[in-house]
Structures are given as C-alpha cells and as structure tokens.
Amino acid sequence: MLDLFEGETPWQEVLAEDAMILRRYARDDAQWLFRHIMQVASLRPFQHRITPGGFRMSVAMTHCGSRGGYPESMPVTPVSLPAELKQFAVRAAGNAGFSGFLPDSCLMNRYAPGSKLTLHQDKDEKDLRQPIVSVSLGLPAVFQFGGFERSDALTRVLLEHGDVVVWGGRSRLRFHGIAPVKPGFHPLTGGYRYNMTFRCAG
C-alpha cells in the first residue's frame, strides 16, 4: 500500500501521453476538500443515477457548478463552484502541464465497498480541449485507464488518499473507470472513497 510511505514528498508519474498522476498532491488539502464535499452534499444530496438501460449505479453522485452536459437525472438545486476549489484545480492542472484550465464544474462521487464505475469517456463537456482533474480521497481504488475503444487494453494503477490524476490533450477521450472498491476504513472519510472530478462542462 502506498500509504506506508505517507511521509514522502509528493511526486509525479506519467500515465500516458498528456496524462499524469500527481501522487499525494491533495494530501495536505484533504480536510478542506472533504469539507466542501460535505457542504455540497448537504445542499444537493448524493444519489444513485439510473442508467439508460435501467440499472442503478453503485456509485453515488452529486456536483457543484455548471450542469453542462450532465444527465437530466442529476439534481438541479443550484450550487456554485467555490473559488478555492476552482483555484485548486487550476493549480493541479498547471502542475501536470495544462495551463489555462477553466474549470466550471465539479462532479463528486461517493464509493461504498463494492462500488465501481464502468469504463466510459468524459465527452459530454462542450470544450474537449480542457483537461480533466480527478482527486481521490479516502479508501484506495484501482483506476483503469484504457484507450479510445472500450475493448482496448487497460493500464491499472492504485490510487490512494490525496492522489490526483490529470488527463487531456491526446488522452482526453480515453476510456477510464474504477474497479470495485474494497472494504476498509480511512480516518477522514470512514468506510468510503470520495472522488472530485473538475472539468469545463460549459
């Protein structure tokens, strides 16, 4: 487990072309980031979306900021994207080589043990030139990063508390997902994994 090395300085790992893992980047900001998640959820509670095929998603979702291309099933209570969250995402994108990021939305996912996110592309946003900034908090999870077809080979990497993944450019439309989360306990998030995904939804 990477958390055995919790005291180490944050570092970077190349995941693919124009895709980077910023290990431990959010570790020191985790408490206030998590506080924002809870504040948004108090106004716009987490819910399990129903897929077009009629299946209930195992991951619970909420969001703040622009609704953009998000599904109509997402709650509509307006919750703005806090300035400090936006600034955090801009800094993270810059550290991964993406200057000029203009995030206007943050999708927040809650994973209980056994929850997963099947392979998908983030393609509902209006400006696909903008990167995705994804922050992991709480329980670890295996991130699956594929190619441009669902059947392409996957790279599987363990993401732990405070890790940030940034992808865009030539990797912007790669398929990606989360394998089923294993049971555990984290001092900040309890028995859950939380993920914040910043984007320019338009």
N, C-alpha and C positions, 0 to 999 in steps of 0.2 A: 504494500500500500504506500502510495506516495506520501501520505501524511506522517510516515515515520521520519520524514525529513522536513517537518513543518518549519524548522528554524532557518532553512536555507533561503537565500535571496531569490526572488522571482527570476525566472529565465524563460527563454522563448524556444519553441520547437516548430519547425516547418512541417505543415501537414500535407500541403500540395502547392501547386502554383497559386499564388495570391491567397493562400490560406495559412494561418498561423495560430498556434496555441500559445497564449501568454500564461504560463504556469504561475499560479499564486498571485496574479496581478490584482485581484479583488480581495485578497485575504484581509488586508488591513482596513478595508472599507466595508467588510461584510455586514457588520452590525447595522450601519445606517442604510445600506442597500436593502437588507431584510426588513427593516422598519418601514421603508417605503412600500415594499410588497404588502405588508400587513395593512398599511393605511389605504392602499388602493383596494385591497380585498374587503375592507370594511365598508367601502362605498359601492364597490362592484364585485360582489362575491364570486368566488371560484365556481365554475360549473363544468360539467362534463358534456361536451358537444356530441351531437348525434351526426354521424357521417351521412353522406348522400345515400349510402347503402342501408341505412337504418341501424347501424351499430353504435353503441355508446362508447365513446373514447375512454380509455382508462386514465389518461392524464386529465387533470382539472385545469381550467384556463381562466384568466382574466386579462385585462390590459388597460393601459392608460395612453392618452394621446390620440392621434388621428386614428380613425377607424379604417381609413384607406380601403384596401380590397378585402378586409376581413369578412368572414361569413356573416350573413344576416342573423344567425343564431347567437352571435356574441351579444352580451348585454349592451344596452345603449345609454345607460347613465353616463353623462359626460364627466370624465376625469382627465384633467390636463396632465401632460408630461412634465414633472418637476424639473426646474432648471438644473439642479445639481445632478440629477440622473442624466440629463442630456449632456452636460459637461463631462461626466464620467465616460460616457460612450464615445464622445468625440476624442477624448484623450486616449482611450484604448485603441480606437481605430488608427489614430496617428502613430501609436507605438507599433502597430502592425504594418505600417507603411501606407495607410489610406488617409491622406489629408483631405480636408474639406468635407468630411462626413456631416450630413444634415439630418440627424435622427428626429423624427416627429412622433414616434410611437414605440411603446414597449409592451411586448406580449409576455405575460408571466404564467409559467406553467408550474403546477404542483404534482409531484410524483410520489405516490404511496408505494410501498413494496409491491412488486409485480407489475407496476405501471410501465408502459413503454410508449414510444412514438414511432410509428412505422415510417419507412422510407418515404420521403417526399421532397419536393423542391419548393423553395421560397420564391414564388413567381407571381404573387398577387400584387406586389408593390408596383407603383407606376414608373419609378425610376430604378431600373435594374443596374444602373451604373454605380449606385450606392452600395456599400458593403453591408454585411450582417455582423452584429456584435452580440455574442451569446455568453452570458455569465452563469456559472454554476455555483450554487450554494447548498450546503448540507451534505446529504448522503452521496457517495460516489456513484457514477454510472458509466457504462460503456457507450461512447459516442461512435456511431457508424457513419463513415464519410465515404461516399461512393463516387461514381462517375456521372455521366449525363444520360444514362439509361438505367432504369430500375434494376436491370439484370447485371450491371457492371460489378466487378469485384469491389469489395469493401475494405477500407482501412478501419481497424477498430482500435480506439485509444481510450484509456481510462481517464475520465475527468473527475477531479475532486474539488473540494471546497475551495473557492477562490480562483479557479481556473477560468480563463476567458478564451473563447475561440472567435477569431475574426476571419471572414472569408468574403471575397468579392472578385471583381475583375474576371479573369479566366476561369475562376472556380465558382462564380456567383450562382450558377444554376445546377451545381452538383446535388445529387440526391444525398440525403442525410437522415439520421434518426437516432433514437435512443433504445438500447436493448432493455429488457425488463430489469427494473431496479431491485437490488437485493435488500432484504431486511437489515436494519441497523439503527443506530442512534447517533445523532450529532448534537453537540451541546447547544448550538444556536437554533437549529431547525427541528429538533426532535427526530421523529421517525420518517421524515420526508426529505426529498430533494426538491429544490426550487431552481428554476431557470428563468433568467430575464433575457429576452431577445429584442435588441434595439434595431430599428430599421427606419428607412424613409418610406413610409407607406403611401404618402401622397394624399 
